[in-house]
Amino acid sequence: EIVLTQSPGTLSLSPGERATLSCRASQSVDSKCLVWYQQKPGQAPRLLIYGASSRATGIPDRFTGSGSGTDFTLTISRLEPEDCAVYYCQHYRSSLWAFGQGTKVEIK
Amino acid sequence: QVQLQESGPGLVKPSGTLSLNCVVSGDSIISSNWWNWVRQPPGKGLEWIGEIYHGGNIYYNPSLKSRVTILVDKSQNQVSLTLTSVTAADTAVYYCARDHDYGDSTWAFDIWGQGTMVTVSS
């Protein structure tokens, strides 16, 4: 079983700053199988990034996914107030999905 | 526009059975997509429950496999979730989600329902 560990638990930054969110896998994973979601309070998750680096439809280009092997990163280049949310990474292997525990992004 | 709508009882008694439906509109349940259930306990993270393909392939989270059944109803264009022997630990918002094929073995949950809260309590 592959475990995804996200860090930091909480990130508190000002508007315009750059946010770097980490997702580390306990074993090497195929980049095609790594996904990122954004979840705002009281809402369902929203797909941000699939295949580790491809933005989903309608996602602003300030969101960038990168990484390979065991280390993946979601970067928000210029934080905006509406980016306040919890971000989850997710992967699948052998038809089984799993989520990381999430990183909360707070806007000062 | 594809939409998913979950429904079911908001309150289930301990040791009882939780049953939810997810109606799919704007897409066919027999398309090339898979259909998933995900849950989120209050204040906690997301937990994948399982997924189904209309052709009959089903995969479950090993931690829930002994209690979970996911089915497709092609006539109603909906997917259902049944969870037996529930306890307070099963209290959560339950989401259905579409698992979309982006090609080259790349998949992701691109459409989510709004979720339905289920509380397990006597």
Contacts between the chains, C-beta under 8 A, distances in Angstrom:
chain1	res1	chain2	res2	distance
A	1	B	62	7.9
A	30	B	105	7.9
A	32	B	104	6.6
A	32	B	105	5.4
A	32	B	106	4.6
A	33	B	105	7.9
A	33	B	106	7.8
A	33	B	107	7.6
A	35	B	108	4.6
A	35	B	109	7.3
A	37	B	46	7.8
A	37	B	109	7.4
A	39	B	46	7.8
A	44	B	95	5.8
A	44	B	112	4.0
A	44	B	113	6.6
A	44	B	114	5.8
A	44	B	115	5.5
A	45	B	38	7.9
A	45	B	46	6.7
A	45	B	95	7.6
A	45	B	97	7.9
A	45	B	109	7.4
A	45	B	112	5.8
A	46	B	112	7.4
A	47	B	108	5.5
A	47	B	109	6.2
A	47	B	110	5.0
A	50	B	102	5.7
A	50	B	106	6.0
A	50	B	107	7.5
A	50	B	108	3.7
A	50	B	110	7.9
A	51	B	102	6.6
A	51	B	106	4.3
A	51	B	108	7.8
A	54	B	102	7.2
A	54	B	106	7.5
A	56	B	108	7.3
A	56	B	110	6.5
A	86	B	45	7.9
A	88	B	45	6.8
A	88	B	46	5.8
A	90	B	46	7.8
A	90	B	48	7.9
A	90	B	108	7.9
A	90	B	109	7.6
A	92	B	107	6.7
A	95	B	51	7.8
A	95	B	57	7.9
A	95	B	59	4.5
A	96	B	48	7.8
A	96	B	59	6.1
A	96	B	61	7.2
A	96	B	62	7.4
A	97	B	36	7.4
A	97	B	48	4.2
A	97	B	51	7.2
A	98	B	48	6.2
A	99	B	45	6.2
A	99	B	46	4.5
A	99	B	47	7.0
A	99	B	48	6.5
A	100	B	45	7.7
A	101	B	45	4.9
A	102	B	45	4.9
A	102	B	46	7.6
